[in-house]
Amino acid sequence: LGDKDITKLKDYKRALNIGCLYQNPLRGTAPNLTIEENLALAYTRKASPSFFALNKKDSAYFREVLSTLGMGLEDRMKTKIGLLSGGQRQAASLLMATIAEPELLLLDEHTAALDPKTAAKVLDITDRIVNRDHLTTLMITHNMKDAIAHGNRLIMMMNGKIILDIQGEEKKKLTVKQLLDKF
């Protein structure tokens, strides 16, 4: 990762620089903790993994960050995250995955469990965060339209091998039909 070989690092050490968002909106959060507490866990994970505390300064920052989602979650910070809808939880999980400024963001089918309207909103939020923070991101998706529309490089795999690698102007001009034909 960067110039460092992280292959043999323990998972918890490797995870300090990698943010992950999973297909299942229930994964990656503590459902019985509040939105604010979940964000605090994610925020302090990199700075001091053994220390967890909430303070007014961090709460104000979490409120500000949550407001960028446009979902009203900044007014529900004391709500248990397990009570949120799938889309709200996925958006909050996206903030949790990126709040500690990872070097790499892994998105594993992060919109697959959402309805189309909510999936589009989460993808829009994802794009904004990735572009704003200049995050290197790997998005795994089976949605050909999303694979073409997002990111600057498209890699198609089959049986663990790369069968297609498209970027730049070629990717921008690609259609779903052309992509299916190449597959």
N, C-alpha and C positions, 0 to 999 in steps of 0.2 A: 504494500500500500504506500504509494509515493515511492520513496527510495528504500523502504524497509520491508524485508521479507517477514511476513506475519504468519506464515504457514504453521510453524511449530509453537506459536504462542498459545497459552491457555485461552479458552473461549472467552472468559470474562475480561481478559486483557485485550484481546482482539476486538471485542465488542465496544470498547471505549471509543473507538474511532469509526465505528460503523453504525449507522442508524438503519433500522429495519421496520418495514410495515408489511403486514401479512394480509392474506386474503380474508381471513376470518376476523371481523371487527372485534371479536371478544379476546383475541390473542394479543399479548403485549401490553395489557393494562391490568391494573388491580381493581376489579369490579366493585369491591366494597370500600374503596377509597374515593374521595371526592375528585373532581376534575383538577382542582388546585393541587391536591396531594399527589396525584399522578404526575402532573407537570413538574412538581418540586422533586419528585424521585428522579425523573428523567434529567432535570436541570442540574442536580447536584451529583449525578452519577459520575460524570467525568472529572469534575473539580475535586470532589471528596467522596469517593464511593462508600465510605463507611459512615458518612455524616448526612443526616436528613433533618432539615428544619425549615419551617415556614417563617418568613418575616414580612413586614409591610412592604419593603422595597421589592422583594420578589413577587409578592401578591399583586402589586401594581403593574409589574412587568408582565405577569401572566395575564392579567386583565387586558392589557394593551395587545399582547400577542393573540389572545383569543378573539379580540374584536376584529382582527384582520380577516377572520374566517367569514364574517357576515352571517353568522348563525345564531347570534344572541347568547352564546355560551359564556361570554364575559359576565353576564348577569346571573349565571347558574354555577359559579365556581364551587359552591358548597354542595352541589348535587353529586351523588355517587355516580361515577362514570358508567357503572353497569346499568343505570336507568336511562341512558341516552339511546337514541335510535342508532341503527347501524351506520348511517352516514355521518351523524354527529360524532359518534365514537371513532370512526375512521379518520375524520378530520382532526379530532383531538389527538389521536394516535400519531398522525402525521406531524403535528407540532411536537409531540413527545420524542419522535424519532430525529427531529432536526434541531431541537432547542439547545442541545449541547454542541452544536456545530460539528457534525461528523465530517470525516474526510470522504466518506462514501455512504450513499443512501441506497439501500436495497428495497425495491418495491416488488413484492411477490404476489402478483395478481391482486393488487390492493383495491381494485374496484369490482372484482368478479362477483362478490356477494351482494352488491348494491343494485337497486333499480336504476334504469338508464339515466333518469334525471339527476339522481343523487351521485351516480358514478361520474357524470359530466362535471358536476360541481366539485367533487373531490379531485378530479384530474386538473381542473382549472386552478384550484388551490395548490396542488402539487407543482404545476408549472410555475406559478408565481413564486413559491418558496425556492424551488430549484434555481430559477433564473436570478432571483434576488440575491441568494447566498452563493451563487456559482458552484453548486454542488455537483460533484461527479455522481451520476445516478445510473443504476441498472434497473430497468423496469421489465419485469417478466409479464408477458400478456399473451393470450391466445386471440385477442381481439385485433384483427388485421388493420382495421381502421385506426385504432389507437396506436398501434405499432408504427404506422406511417405518420400519423399526425404529431406524435410527441417525440422529442429527442432529436439528436443530430446524426444518429447512426442506428441502423437496423441490422440485427444479426438473427438469422433463422437457423435453428438447430433441428437435427433429426438423429435419433439414436446416439445422443451425446456428441455429435460432430457438427461443426459449422458447415452448413450447406449454402449459405448466402450471407454476404456482408456488403451492405449498401450504405453510402453516406453522401453528403453534399448534394449537388444538383440532381443527381440520379434519384436520390431518396425523395427529394421535394416533388419530383414529377411523377412518382410512382402512384399507381392506383391499386385498389384492392384486387381487381381482376388480374392485373399484371403480376402482383405478388403471388396470388394463387396459382397462376400459370407457371411462375418460376418454381413454386413448391412442387 
